[in-house]
Amino acid sequence: MFWDRFYSECEKKNIKPNKIAKELGFSNAIMTQWKKGSPPNSEKLIQVADYLNVSIDYLLERDLGAIASDQEERILLNDFRSADQLGRDRISYTAETEAKRTKEENMRKSTA
């Protein structure tokens, strides 16, 4: 549900949902509708996604199944999205390093 993902992102970033609503010019009534399960309209959804620096699909909880094909990938993707910028940089560096190592290992095996 949108509200759960939105609220979770607010907590991760240590931002109160009402602060975001105020800064984006949303009414308290809109926030109440979201809490009750109504999704935001596309314009507000884009604004929230941009503010939180996440994708629209992420806020709508639509992307994990489409992007990640198995449970391990979903966990990794969630961990990446939950990390701060330093954590994301470290995860990316590790992934690149391991991909390079694996490629080199496969090349050694194929020439042996």
C-alpha positions in Angstrom: 0.0 0.0 0.0 1.3 3.5 -0.9 1.0 4.9 2.6 3.1 2.2 4.2 5.9 2.6 1.7 5.7 6.4 1.9 5.7 6.4 5.7 8.6 3.9 5.8 10.7 6.2 3.5 9.9 9.2 5.7 11.1 7.2 8.7 14.3 6.2 6.9 15.0 9.7 6.0 14.0 11.1 9.4 11.3 13.3 7.9 7.8 13.7 9.2 5.1 13.0 6.5 3.3 16.2 7.5 6.5 18.2 6.8 6.6 16.8 3.3 2.9 17.6 2.8 3.5 21.1 3.9 6.5 21.7 1.7 4.8 20.2 -1.3 1.5 22.2 -0.6 -0.6 19.1 0.1 -3.6 19.4 2.5 -4.0 17.3 5.6 -7.1 15.8 4.0 -4.9 14.3 1.3 -2.7 12.7 3.9 -5.7 11.3 5.6 -7.0 9.8 2.4 -3.6 8.2 1.8 -3.6 6.7 5.3 -7.0 5.2 4.6 -5.7 3.5 1.4 -6.4 5.9 -1.4 -3.4 6.2 -3.7 -2.2 9.7 -4.7 -3.0 11.1 -8.1 -0.2 10.9 -10.6 0.9 14.6 -10.1 1.2 14.2 -6.3 2.9 10.8 -6.7 5.6 12.2 -9.0 6.2 15.1 -6.5 6.5 12.6 -3.5 8.8 10.3 -5.5 11.0 13.2 -6.5 11.1 14.6 -3.0 12.1 11.2 -1.5 14.4 10.4 -4.4 12.7 7.0 -5.1 10.8 5.7 -8.1 7.0 5.8 -8.5 6.9 2.0 -8.8 8.8 1.7 -5.6 6.2 3.9 -3.8 3.4 1.8 -5.3 5.3 -1.4 -4.4 5.1 -2.5 -8.0 8.7 -2.9 -9.0 10.3 -5.6 -6.9 8.7 -8.5 -8.7 9.3 -7.0 -12.1 12.9 -6.0 -11.4 14.1 -8.8 -9.1 13.4 -12.3 -10.3 14.0 -14.2 -7.0 13.8 -13.6 -3.3 17.6 -13.0 -2.9 17.5 -10.3 -5.5 14.5 -8.7 -3.8 16.2 -8.6 -0.5 19.4 -7.1 -2.0 17.3 -4.5 -3.8 15.5 -3.6 -0.6 18.8 -3.3 1.3 20.2 -1.1 -1.4 17.2 1.2 -1.3 17.3 1.3 2.5 20.9 2.4 2.6 22.1 6.0 2.8 24.3 7.3 -0.1 27.6 5.9 1.5 26.0 2.5 1.8 24.7 2.6 -1.7 28.2 3.5 -3.0 29.7 0.6 -1.0 27.1 -1.9 -2.3 27.6 -0.7 -5.9 31.4 -0.9 -5.5 31.2 -4.4 -4.1 28.8 -5.5 -6.9 31.1 -4.1 -9.6 34.2 -5.7 -8.0 32.5 -9.1 -7.8 31.2 -9.0 -11.3 34.7 -8.2 -12.6 36.2 -11.0 -10.5 33.6 -13.5 -11.7 34.2 -12.5 -15.4 37.9 -12.9 -15.0 37.4 -16.3 -13.2 35.2 -17.5 -16.1 37.7 -16.4 -18.7 40.5 -18.3 -16.8 38.3 -21.4 -16.7 37.4 -21.2 -20.4 41.1 -21.0 -21.5 42.3 -23.7 -19.2 
